[in-house]
Amino acid sequence: MTSRTLTVGGGRPLRGQVRVPGDKSISHRALLLASRAEGTSVVRGLSDGDDVARTATAMKAVGADLAGQLGSGETMLVHGAADRLREPEQVLDVGNSGTAMRLLAGWLAGFPWLCVLEGDASVNRRPMDRVIEPLSVMGARVEGRGGRLPPLVVQGGALHGIDYTPPMASAQVKSAVLLAGLCAEGATVVREPLVTRTHTEEMLAACGAAIEVVRQGPGQVVTVRSSQRLESFQLDVPGDPSAGAYWVVAGCVVPGSEVVVEGLYVGPGRAGFLDVLARMGADLSVEHRDATTADIVARHGCLRGTDIGADEVPGLVDEIPVLAVAAALAEGTTTVRGAGELRVKESDRLATVTSELAALGAQVEATTDGLMISGVRSLSGGTVRSHGDHRVALAMAVAGMAAGGTTRSEGWEAVDTSYPNFELQLEALV
């Protein structure tokens, strides 16, 4: 992949409307479930990043018929059914998508196939024992390098249900187990002490799966039973809140800005970043289109520091890098706790956010499982690096918009995994 650099001129107000890519988490799951469902599913507005494209390619490799395009305003027709699927003839390459690898491991475990999942150098360093363990207990044979790292070899079939409590708050682990549970004998139960994003449960229910969700305080118990038949569906994928968060924060921290982010998903487990910004005093308006979708209006104003606790992290873990940008320009100190999962993302995000914000003059300290950020009056342009991590690259682009002078963001090609049109949309807003 050719290395690219984004150059951002700081201090230019952002004004206008923007529609972000379709939600990446929903897009992955839509393709996986539509490929198993009977008949033709119609999915509009799938994320057009490389991550979701990898899942689409994997579904084609196992026999699903996909016709159409990824992207906002585009429609994908997925002709599925369990009995038309087959063992793939080639290795399934997930690129930079850890989500695709974990969800596919669970999805594939339900079939009596031998499959190999591989990714790029970044994904091949990410822990997969968190799905290897429960899927192995269910009866699949799942092997990785050193027992915990990709590539993964998945030999599926003949599964039985388990009662499982993930050792970390992870929607990906929960989803891998539930997807495998669709083909398991008996009930598969996942107990979450803290609720993570609920897309898999909601979409399984919409497909007619035998699923039950019981809330228990801050957590939940999800039970799924073998479903030989899933129903096809129609879905308009809402805007990705993790992508929208970049523009919302930019609107808050760049003087003179007013940005409208249209059609953003704000359903359960995904709007936590808006709650944090509201506590910080951000000038935000949330204009609901329906129960789970809204237009967000963000205007520049003064922010103040806040504390982000461990109980909040599952609902905003992907937004922490850009929230750190807001905190760097807020009055007072912001702390983030219970975010150790950020150390095993595309980069060690606690370390990379700290180093790159510091390069622009921010006062940031990484702790074992979080961040401590003391706000400064202003940031100064400079050179930052993505470390191959799309969320770091995009967060630093927002920091550059608010900084004085010019900021160069090296390794900009990392954003192709989730937001390939970000630069074009930036040009339209300034």
Summary of the structure (lengths in Angstrom):
residues: 430
radius of gyration: 20.9
end to end distance: 28.6
largest distance: 61.3
contacts: 1649
relative contact order: 0.14
helix: 35%
strand: 29%
